[in-house]
Amino acid sequence: MTKPEGELTWKDLEIGSIITEPGNASQYQTGGWRTQRRIYDTNRCIKCGICYIFCPEGCIEQTAEGYFDANLFYCKGCGICARECWPQAITMVEEEE
Amino acid sequence: MTTQRIGIEVSRAIAIAAKLANVDVVSAYPITPQTHIVEDIAELVADGELDAAYIPVESEHSAMSACLGASAVGARTFTATAGQGLELMHEVLYIASSMRLPVVMTVANRALSAPLSIWCDHSDVMAVRDTGWIQIFAANGQETFDNVLCAFRIAEDQRVLLPVMIHLDGFYLTHMVEPIYVPEQSKVDKFLPPYEYPLPLDPNKPITMGAFAPPNIYTETKKAQQANLTAAKEVILQCWREFGNFFGRYYSPVEGYRCEKAKVLLLVMGSLSETAMSAIDTLRDEGKEVGLIKLRLWRPFPFDEIRRAVRDAEVLIILDRALSFGGPAGPVCSEIRSALYNEDKKPKVISFVGGLGGRDISPDGFKEIINRGIEISQTGSEQEFEMFGVRE
């Protein structure tokens, strides 16, 4: 896509609004949906990776040190990682806090 | 084989049209009064006379969904349904047009339940009015047959790429045996060459159809669709001209019958226009200045043609074969009134609803409608529209 989606006119669209660029869903900032943000305490984290497995958005990545960071461009703030993290290294706070 | 005129049931002629069009995929679910169409196609495929995939499914929702899949890989796709079946595929109809998939479907117009009725009216059609399909009404068997062939050419035109419905009245046309000109295959092949969908589903060139559109783009997708359907009219007119040049029968979005100097015009859609013609003949013989307008192209709506056709009349009487419960008039009448409202010169528009659930309207019935319409135009009516032939 040559232009950002929000700047496309109706004449720029492919027939039937077909998307010809594979994987362009990655340009969609689902992080904009978030009302809660996760707070991650690496002191409590045991690097088990359960948050990585459960994240429905697939936005959690392992860092070089072995910790698990969430990409807030995509994180919708669902809180599943916080619910599943049994050492309680993840807590959710309101976005406005 | 040269062009032959054969006596054949209209449903069977539709199956022959689909065969002559060399369809690749047919997916359908049988429902009265559409059954003969799909049964015949199934037989043609089973007998090896038509090289197509016939996909029997468990519902009309699935029938249309299978058609979308087939059309998305570039297959020439056909189906048929009626009444409740059309309603069951309702949500998928929008997807066909929004994704620009040129499926062709004949609809054997049937009244909607309840109470259950298998007989003809246009309540099924009117419920799918806004689905974004090109919609053409046929008045007789030959028109149906010809327009099935035209439908593929219109739908697959690279400027259009939209699905097309051909409406024919259930039983009145589907089960009628008519003499129909059936052209030879070679001529149909020239009129309807194979086509290529510009962006088909192809593992080597991945695309996404029917993707998610957030608020910042949805309005643009709908504007594109509206512009596309409106612009399709030129292609439809061109196709009808070319069909006429090929086969000698010409069609137009709006057709007048004995409209010269007519002060009063009657407008109908579908098979009733054939009966109405007899009524107009009788009234003309009696010296009355009445004429008939047949509306053939329903979507995209032929604004200019309608305005031109009725401009000089004093009274326009519209008979709808469907009710808009609690609404201002029959659905066709509402649209025509709206199309005329801002015109300086326009007739009074009188709405009747009749012929529901297979109730016949005879030539005498049309005379009654016309006379009552003239009366209402002079004295007014207590109702927004009147139901013709209802027992009080």
Interface residues (C-beta under 8 A of the other chain):
Chain A: E5 G6 L8 T9 W10 K11 D12 L13 E14 I15 G16 S17 I18 I19 T20 P22 A25 Y28
Chain B: S98 M99 R100 L101 L161 P198 L199 P206 I207 T208 M209 G210 A211 F212 A213 P214 N216 I217 E220 T221 K223 A224 A227
